Amino acid sequence: MDAHCVWKAGAQLGEGPVWSPSRDALFAVDIRGSRLLRYTPADDRGRAWPLEEAACWLVERADGAGFIAGLRSRRLVGLTLDGDRLSMGPEMLRLEEDIPGNRLNDAMADAAGRLWVGSMDDAEQEASGALYRIGPDGSVERADAGYTVSNGPALSPDGRTLYHTDSPSRTIFAFTLAADGTLSDKRVHIRFGEEDGYPDGMTCDAEGHLWVAHWSGGRVSRFRPDGTLDRVVRLPVSNVTSCAFGGPGLDRLFITTAAQDAPAGEPLAGGLFTCTPGVVGLPPGRFGAS
């Protein structure tokens, strides 16, 4: 299966795709370009807004008040889009004040309204990153540590397995997730080979399969719950960063990519791609109490 480009977004580092059912749109961020990206399938149009500070991810809020965004400075802020007017709110909380060389990198919300947020060494050298659990009440717990480039928190359909990646070690870990948000039984789920590139962002579908973007690998792969390869979606660009299901039926897979470090001869690098894989995704989580 191949994916096709729906928007030549020119993202330096496209990341964090998330479908907004209330807006019928796919949102993402360009971390290195400090932009908010929006693609609306109904009119097949993309739009970008400059951000006063680079955002690394977006998650919709359960109260309907727009998004919560994780900034490069490790601050979490509110982000609202009223028509075409974008507003960034005051700081809600800040992570890792004692590690100024880190930044945030990827996040998701679970069915209980909790945020799962990863951090990383911005220089991509030290294993100073961690995985945090942020409750709807703003409480913060460090759930795991030792990541150089954390990526792609993803949840199984039953909410009992959480997946998280350390990209430089080419390893996707699985954890058992309890109802109270406690993680246990950390284990290696998938280990990429050198020929596969690096595991980046990921998402689960409704059948419990894990879709993983390959940085420096030019594809998205679907893995069965036991970690074995099921199928591959090819792209005409090398640096594939993340993926998310969207569309009214959650039956389209949207894929972000990066122009950063792209080889010569890849004019679509940094574009937004899509395919229709024949399976549906899970409803995107929202942060906070409903």
Secondary structure, DSSP 8 states (H G I E B T S, - for coil): -B-EEEE----SSEEEEEEETTTTEEEEEETTTTEEEEEETTTTEEEEEE-SS-EEEEEEBTTSS-EEEEETTSEEEEEEEETTEEEEEEEEEE--TT-TTEEEEEEEE-TTS-EEEEEEETTS-S--EEEEEE-TT--EEEEEEEESBEEEEEE-TTS-EEEEEETTTTEEEEEEE-TTS-EEEEEEEEE--GGG-EEEEEEEBTTS-EEEEEETTTEEEEE-TTS-EEEEEE-SSS-EEEEEEESTTS-EEEEEE--TT--TT-TTTT-EEEE--SS-B-----BS--
